[in-house]
Amino acid sequence: MEPVIVPVEAEGFVQSLETFSIRDLGSTRWFRQHEYIEKLNIQAILNASAMHDEFIKELLVSYGKIPLLIREMILVEMWKQKVFPILCQLQDVIPKSTFHLYMVIHHEATIINLLETIMFHKDSCEAADDYMVDLVDYCHRKLTLLASKATRENTAAQYKLTDKTDVPTMEELQIQSAALEFEISLKAVSVLRYVTDHTNSISAINRMLCTHNMPCVLVQLIDCCPWSRFREGELEKYINCKWQKISADDHLKMTKLDGQVWISLLNLLLKEDCQRKYDFNSFNKNQLLKLRGFLTEVLVDQLPNLVELQRFLAHLAVTDPGPPKKELVLEQIPEMWNHIARENSGKWKAIAKYQVKETFNPSENDLRVHAQRLAQTYNLDVMESLLPEKPKCGCCGKEAAKRCSHCQGEWYCNRECQVKHWSKHKKACQLMAEATEKIQRDLNISS
């Protein structure tokens, strides 16, 4: 597979990364940076998958750009909370294209995808420096949403809107934003695991254990398992960015997400530094002891390190650990979220009006150029090379080699399955085909 970008090109991209204000999101200059980060993300995934030289990670670490990525991610998160809802409510919002709006919404997902890839390495976590506490706070916000099932239920509720054939443009964006929020929250699970693996920051550890009580949040995730559900009497799990039916033989098979949560718990509960800081009061103790019901023989066979957790919980059940020793600690306080909020307090509506007038109504030429450049970024051959497994038939679940010719979004193993599945696929097919035609029209605006 040819690289998306070569090291020299990647170095130029990384060096050029800069901070933006929330007002500048979606601007031409910001859009160029978004394209750079998209390419860095795709190349980082390709390198990690092939176990090649991970030069994207090395460049981001050596040029000190990981704090910038964390800030960009939090900036878009705040924009989605504070500005996007106002944009959706403004009566005079009639953007020429939702293209730029969607790219801003998608930017947060791109960055956390990139962070998930590079945070596997200890030096990436160390390079986050004092901003590790901001990343911990970010992960806590996402995991809390996930544990409450808010993201999954809101996504399911929003997707019901696709039954309409005349979904308003802004409503479509709300659907896409809700779907992405679930994906982002799942990525935050993996990022948190890597933080617990590598960080030695006293401030970050205190933040996870004392401020956010992350062990109890993780217990709640195991209890509710938001990446697993029953539909029409069949178990489905969210694997590789989609809901997949699970055969009866694999019901007890651990997914990657299950593993990330258990490993995070192992790190937070069994490391000596963490045990000294965590308050094993009666509430926390009772919550943690719930884990014993999940630690079956089948689960422990799949992740043998859980034997240590079993022993720890058995000991915890018959003891009453004392409160943590109070230590004088100069703790780093997270600054990014509060700084962005203070900087823009009382300006959210003005920002929304400015953006809809200036940013999200690009010229026809700008729209065509941006669409063409992103089409090159999302090269179909490259994207398919990132798939962890061969496509599955949308009807029977077997390996498939043929796409729906109309929308190009669903796969089938044979013609019979395609015909059988058509009644279910029809509405989604029409929506996807319409979206593709819309992008094509944007590309041909100035032709």
C-alpha positions in Angstrom: 0.0 0.0 0.0 1.3 3.4 -1.0 1.6 5.9 1.9 -0.9 8.7 2.1 1.9 11.0 3.0 5.7 10.5 3.1 7.8 11.5 6.2 9.0 14.8 4.7 5.4 15.9 3.8 4.2 14.8 7.3 6.9 16.9 8.9 5.7 19.9 7.1 2.1 19.2 8.1 3.0 18.7 11.8 5.2 21.9 11.9 2.4 24.0 10.4 -0.2 22.9 13.1 -1.5 26.0 14.9 -4.1 26.9 17.5 -7.4 28.5 16.5 -10.1 30.4 18.3 -13.6 28.9 18.4 -14.7 31.7 16.0 -12.2 30.4 13.4 -13.6 26.9 13.2 -14.6 26.1 9.7 -12.5 28.9 8.1 -10.4 28.3 5.1 -7.2 28.3 7.2 -8.7 25.9 9.7 -10.0 23.7 6.9 -6.5 23.3 5.6 -5.3 22.2 9.0 -8.3 19.8 9.2 -7.1 18.1 6.0 -3.6 17.9 7.4 -4.8 16.1 10.5 -7.0 13.8 8.5 -4.0 12.7 6.5 -1.8 12.4 9.6 -4.5 10.2 11.2 -4.9 7.9 8.2 -1.1 7.5 7.8 -0.7 6.8 11.6 -3.3 4.1 11.4 -1.7 2.6 8.3 1.8 2.6 10.0 0.4 1.1 13.2 -1.6 -1.6 11.3 1.5 -2.6 9.3 3.8 -2.2 12.3 6.0 0.1 10.2 8.0 3.0 11.4 5.5 5.2 13.2 6.9 8.5 12.0 3.6 10.4 12.6 3.8 9.7 16.3 7.5 10.6 16.4 6.9 13.9 14.6 4.0 14.9 16.9 6.1 14.1 20.0 9.3 15.8 18.8 7.5 19.0 17.7 5.4 19.1 20.9 2.1 19.1 19.1 0.2 16.6 21.3 -1.1 19.4 23.6 -2.3 21.3 20.6 -4.3 18.2 19.4 -5.9 17.9 22.9 -6.8 21.6 22.8 -8.3 21.3 19.2 -10.4 18.3 20.3 -11.7 20.2 23.4 -12.4 23.3 21.3 -14.6 21.4 18.9 -16.3 19.6 21.9 -17.2 23.0 23.3 -18.3 24.4 19.9 -20.7 21.4 19.6 -22.1 22.1 23.0 -22.3 25.9 22.9 -22.5 27.1 19.3 -23.9 24.3 17.2 -27.3 24.2 19.1 -27.7 27.9 18.5 -26.9 27.4 14.8 -29.7 24.8 14.6 -32.2 27.2 16.2 -31.4 30.4 14.3 -34.3 31.1 11.9 -32.1 32.6 9.2 -29.7 29.6 9.0 -29.8 28.5 5.4 -26.3 27.5 4.5 -25.4 26.8 0.9 -23.9 23.5 1.9 -23.6 21.5 5.1 -20.2 20.4 4.0 -18.2 22.7 6.2 -20.5 22.3 9.2 -20.1 18.5 9.0 -16.3 18.8 8.8 -16.2 20.7 12.1 -18.4 18.2 13.8 -16.2 15.4 12.4 -13.0 17.0 13.5 -13.3 15.9 17.1 -13.7 12.2 15.9 -10.6 12.5 13.7 -8.4 13.8 16.5 -9.4 11.3 19.1 -8.9 8.6 16.5 -5.3 9.9 16.0 -4.8 10.1 19.8 -6.0 6.5 20.2 -3.4 5.4 17.7 -0.4 7.3 19.1 -1.2 7.1 22.9 -0.4 3.4 22.7 3.2 4.6 23.1 4.5 5.9 26.5 6.4 8.8 25.0 3.1 10.2 23.5 1.5 10.2 26.9 4.6 11.9 28.4 4.5 14.5 25.6 1.1 15.6 26.7 2.9 17.1 29.7 0.7 19.3 32.0 -2.2 18.9 29.6 -2.7 15.2 30.6 -5.2 16.4 33.2 -7.2 18.1 30.5 -7.3 14.8 28.6 -8.3 13.0 31.7 -11.2 15.4 32.2 -12.2 15.0 28.5 -12.3 11.2 28.8 -14.3 11.4 32.0 -17.0 13.6 30.3 -17.2 11.0 27.5 -17.2 7.9 29.7 -19.9 9.5 32.0 -22.1 9.9 28.9 -21.4 6.4 27.8 -22.1 4.9 31.3 -25.5 6.7 31.4 -26.2 5.2 27.9 -27.1 8.8 26.8 -25.0 8.6 23.6 -26.4 5.2 22.5 -30.0 6.0 23.2 -29.8 9.5 21.7 -28.2 8.0 18.6 -30.9 5.4 18.3 -33.6 8.0 18.8 -32.1 10.3 16.2 -31.7 7.6 13.6 -35.5 7.1 13.6 -35.6 10.4 11.8 -34.1 8.7 8.7 -37.5 7.1 8.1 -38.6 10.4 6.7 -37.8 11.2 3.1 -37.6 15.0 3.7 -35.3 15.3 6.7 -34.2 19.0 7.0 -30.6 19.7 6.4 -29.8 20.9 9.9 -31.7 17.9 11.3 -29.4 15.6 9.3 -26.4 17.2 10.9 -27.9 16.6 14.4 -28.3 12.9 13.5 -24.7 12.7 12.3 -23.4 14.5 15.4 -25.3 12.1 17.7 -23.9 9.1 15.9 -20.4 10.5 16.1 -20.7 11.2 19.8 -21.2 7.5 20.5 -18.1 6.7 18.4 -16.0 9.4 20.1 -17.0 8.1 23.6 -15.9 4.6 22.7 -12.5 5.9 21.5 -12.2 7.7 24.8 -12.3 4.3 26.5 -9.2 3.3 24.7 -7.4 6.6 25.3 -8.1 6.4 29.0 -6.7 2.9 29.1 -3.4 4.1 27.6 -3.3 7.0 30.0 -3.6 4.5 32.9 -0.9 2.4 31.3 1.7 5.1 31.0 1.1 8.2 33.1 3.2 8.9 36.2 1.7 12.4 36.6 0.6 12.8 40.2 -1.9 15.3 39.1 -3.4 13.0 36.4 -3.6 10.1 38.9 -5.3 12.3 41.5 -7.7 13.5 38.9 -8.7 10.0 37.9 -8.9 8.6 41.4 -9.9 11.4 43.7 -11.7 14.0 41.6 -13.6 11.8 39.1 -13.6 8.4 40.9 -12.8 6.7 37.6 -12.9 3.2 39.0 -16.6 3.5 39.9 -17.3 5.0 36.4 -15.6 1.9 34.9 -17.6 -0.4 37.1 -20.7 1.2 35.7 -19.5 0.7 32.2 -19.0 -3.0 32.8 -22.4 -3.2 34.4 -24.3 -1.5 31.6 -22.0 -2.5 28.7 -23.3 0.2 26.2 -21.5 -1.5 23.3 -23.7 -4.5 23.6 -27.5 -4.8 23.0 -30.3 -7.2 22.2 -32.3 -6.6 19.0 -35.1 -8.9 18.0 -33.9 -11.5 20.4 -30.4 -11.5 19.1 -27.2 -10.2 20.8 -25.4 -7.5 18.9 -22.0 -5.9 19.8 -20.4 -2.7 18.5 -17.3 -3.9 16.8 -15.2 -2.1 14.2 -17.5 0.9 14.1 -20.7 -1.0 13.5 -23.3 -3.2 15.3 -22.7 -6.9 14.5 -24.8 -9.9 15.3 -23.0 -12.3 17.6 -23.4 -16.1 17.3 -24.4 -18.1 20.3 -20.9 -19.6 20.5 -19.3 -16.1 20.9 -21.7 -14.5 23.4 -19.0 -14.7 26.1 -16.1 -13.6 23.9 -14.5 -10.4 25.1 -14.4 -7.5 22.8 -11.6 -5.0 22.5 -13.7 -2.4 24.4 -14.3 -4.9 27.3 -10.6 -5.5 27.5 -9.8 -1.8 27.6 -12.1 -1.2 30.6 -10.7 -4.2 32.5 -7.1 -3.2 31.9 -7.9 0.3 33.0 -9.3 -1.1 36.2 -6.3 -3.3 36.8 -4.0 -0.3 36.4 -6.0 2.0 38.7 -6.6 -0.6 41.4 -3.4 -2.6 41.5 -0.7 -0.1 41.0 0.9 0.8 44.3 0.8 4.5 43.7 -2.9 4.4 42.9 -3.8 2.2 45.9 -2.3 4.7 48.2 -4.4 7.6 46.8 -7.8 5.9 46.3 -10.4 6.1 49.1 -11.8 2.6 49.6 -14.8 3.9 51.6 -17.9 1.8 52.0 -19.6 3.1 48.8 -16.5 2.6 46.6 -15.8 -0.8 48.2 -19.4 -2.0 47.4 -19.2 -0.7 43.9 -15.9 -2.5 43.3 -17.1 -5.7 44.8 -19.8 -5.9 42.1 -17.0 -6.8 39.7 -16.7 -10.3 41.3 -20.0 -11.3 39.6 -18.4 -10.5 36.2 -15.1 -12.3 36.7 -16.2 -15.7 35.4 -13.8 -18.4 34.5 -14.4 -17.8 30.8 -13.5 -14.1 31.2 -10.4 -14.8 33.2 -9.2 -17.3 30.6 -9.3 -14.6 27.9 -7.5 -12.0 30.1 -5.3 -14.0 32.6 -4.2 -10.8 34.4 -7.7 -10.6 35.9 -6.6 -13.3 38.3 -4.7 -10.6 40.2 -7.9 -8.5 40.3 -9.8 -11.5 41.7 -7.3 -11.9 44.5 -7.4 -8.2 45.3 -11.2 -8.2 45.4 -11.3 -11.2 47.6 -8.9 -9.5 50.0 -11.0 -6.2 49.8 -14.2 -8.1 50.7 -12.8 -9.2 54.1 -10.9 -6.0 55.0 -11.6 -2.3 55.6 -8.7 -0.3 54.2 -8.1 2.9 56.0 -8.5 6.3 54.3 -5.7 7.4 52.0 -2.9 9.3 53.6 -3.1 13.0 53.1 -0.1 14.4 51.2 0.9 17.9 50.3 0.6 17.9 46.5 1.1 20.7 44.1 -1.6 19.6 41.7 -1.9 20.7 38.1 -5.3 22.2 37.3 -6.9 21.6 33.9 -7.0 24.9 32.0 -8.2 24.3 28.5 -11.9 23.9 28.9 -12.2 26.8 31.5 -9.9 29.1 29.4 -12.0 28.6 26.2 -15.2 29.1 28.2 -14.0 32.3 29.9 -12.7 33.6 26.6 -16.0 33.2 24.8 -18.5 33.7 27.7 -21.5 35.6 26.5 -20.4 35.5 22.9 -21.9 32.2 21.8 -24.8 33.6 19.8 -22.6 36.3 18.2 -20.1 33.5 17.2 -22.9 31.4 15.7 -24.3 34.4 13.7 -20.8 35.3 12.4 -20.0 31.7 11.4 -23.3 31.2 9.5 -22.8 34.4 7.7 -19.0 34.2 7.0 -17.7 30.7 7.6 -20.5 28.3 6.6 -21.5 30.0 3.4 -18.3 29.4 1.4 -17.9 30.5 -2.2 -18.7 28.0 -4.9 -15.1 27.8 -5.8 -14.0 27.2 -2.2 -16.6 24.5 -1.8 -15.4 22.7 -5.0 -11.8 22.9 -4.0 -12.4 21.6 -0.4 -14.6 18.8 -1.7 -12.0 17.7 -4.2 -9.1 17.8 -1.7 -11.1 15.8 0.8 -12.1 13.3 -1.9 -8.3 12.8 -2.5 -7.8 12.4 1.3 -10.5 9.7 1.6 -9.1 7.6 -1.2 -11.4 4.5 -1.4 -8.5 2.1 -1.8 -6.7 3.5 1.2 -9.9 3.5 3.4 -10.6 -0.2 2.5 -7.0 -1.1 3.5 -7.9 0.1 7.0 -10.7 -2.3 7.4 -9.8 -4.9 10.0 -11.7 -7.7 8.2 -13.3 -8.4 4.9 -16.8 -6.9 4.4 -19.8 -9.0 5.5 -23.1 -9.6 3.6 -25.8 -7.2 4.9 -28.3 -10.1 4.7 -26.6 -13.3 5.9 -23.4 -12.1 7.5 -21.0 -14.1 5.3 -18.0 -12.7 3.6 -19.1 -10.5 0.7 -17.4 -9.2 -2.5 -20.1 -7.2 -4.2 -21.4 -3.7 -3.3 -24.8 -2.2 -3.8 -24.3 -0.5 -7.2 -26.7 2.4 -6.2 -25.3 3.6 -2.9 -21.9 1.7 -2.7 -22.5 1.4 1.0 -23.8 -2.1 1.6 -22.2 -5.4 0.7 -23.7 -8.8 -0.4 -22.4 -12.2 -1.1 -24.8 -12.9 -4.0 -27.8 -11.5 -5.9 -30.3 -13.5 -3.9 -29.2 -11.9 -0.6 -29.4 -8.5 -2.2 -33.0 -9.0 -3.4 -34.0 -10.5 0.0 -32.5 -7.5 1.9 -33.8 -4.8 -0.4 -36.9 -4.0 1.7 -34.7 -3.2 4.7 -32.0 -1.5 2.7 -34.2 0.6 0.4 -34.6 3.8 2.5 -30.9 3.9 3.7 -29.8 3.3 0.1 -31.9 6.2 -1.2 -30.5 8.5 1.5 -26.9 7.5 0.9 -27.3 7.8 -2.9 -28.8 11.3 -2.5 -25.9 12.3 -0.2 -23.4 11.0 -2.8 -25.2 12.9 -5.6 -25.1 16.1 -3.5 -21.4 15.9 -3.0 -21.0 15.3 -6.7 -23.0 18.4 -7.5 -20.8 20.3 -5.1 -17.7 19.0 -6.9 -19.2 20.1 -10.3 -20.5 23.5 -9.2 -17.9 25.5 -11.1 -17.4 23.0 -13.9 
